[in-house]
């Protein structure tokens, strides 16, 4: 099984942005679903970062915008 925490982190950010747009458009059901999916990806990213600290640190910095 491959661990792709950086990809989960990026997806969490994307879902959060999509949820914000849906909320602004008044589609609260869609916003809630997108926010929940984003939370799952954020949790998976945190799990990988915690389980494998220091692994691919440069990749984590790049995905977080801290190159």
Buried (B, 14 or more C-beta within 10 A) or exposed (E): EEBBBBBBBBBBBBBBEBBEEBBEEEBEEBBEBBBEBBBEBBEBBBEBBEEEEEEBEEBBEEBEEEE
